Amino acid sequence: MDNLQTYLYISAILFSLGLYGVITRRNGIAVLMGVELILNSANINFVAFARFGGMNFSGQVFALFVIIMAAAEAAVALAIIINVFNNLDTVNIDDARELKL
Amino acid sequence: MDNFAFGLIIAITLGSALMVVVSKQLLYSAIALLFTLFGVAGLYIFMWADFMAGVQVVVYIGGILVLLIFGIMLTNKISSVNISHTSLQRGIGAVVTLGVLGFLIPMIKNTSWMQVASIEPNQTAESIGRLLMMDFLLPFEVASLLLLGALIGAAMLSRNTN
């Protein structure tokens, strides 16, 4: 509980799970969930290094920026996915490989 | 008691993260993601980052997760009650994932991390606010511009043009 490695292990496992989701999922929204897991694991690392590096708040501020970026990314990605669904009738990202309809 | 709570939070976080990536039902994945995000908020509290835990709950669970569930609802026909989705290339995915994990875990184990002893801070929100307004003012403003751009872009993209 009070050492850095525990948090780094958790973050590494979370990152691997997110990577597995991004690789294996076909639904665009499920891929987005995998990306969220990866961003969360990065955030755990930021906050853990801040906590065990002398309680430096810069790490927490960086994690805050990552959360802001994740919110923007989720909004735009979902707009794109809904557009793909309206045009192609599917959210399978393997079917949306062409730029032009 | 502390150790029990810590173990429980780790179990919830990692167990539901596994559910997110292997569940057959898309909505179950979203609900499992809810518990993962709660678990990460709990980990923040163990790292004395209570403001970050609050932001995690408000933005991730209250914002992004609701957006994801809206996305699930909007991209499925009302007739397809069973919102299922399949995975493919499980073998390749497992190999790549275990490769990354097999690289990360020994690296974390063998590195001698420098740790500085620190005392629990009295307030976190005030310190973060000071940093945002003084040291990180430019990134803060850029982030607000990014959010505005993303908002307008998302509204433009999802507008029904026909």
Interface residues (C-beta under 8 A of the other chain):
Chain A: M1 N3 L4 Q5 Y7 L8 Y9 I10 A12 I13 L14 F15 S16 L17 G18 L19 Y20 G21 I23 T24 R25 R26 N27 G28 I29 A30 L32 M33 G34 E36 L37 N40 N43 I44 V47 A48 A50 R51 F52 G53 G54 M55 F57 S58 Q60 V61 A63 L64 F65 I67 I68 M69 A70 A71 A72 E73 A74 A75 V76 L78 A79 I80 I81 I82 N83 F85 N86 V91
Chain B: D2 N3 F6 I10 T13 L14 A17 L18 V20 V21 L26 S29 A30 L33 T36 L37 V40 L43 Y44 F46 M47 W48 A49 F51 M52 V55 Q56 V59 Y60 G63 I64 L67 L68 F70 G71 I72 L74 T75 H85 T86 S87 L88 Q89 R90 I92 G93 A94 V96 T97 L98 V100 L101 L104 I105 I108 K109 W113 M114 Q115 V116 A117 S118 I119 E120 P121 T124 S127 I128 L131 L132 D135 F136 P139 A143 L146 L147 G149 A150 L151 G153 A154 A155 L157 S158 N160
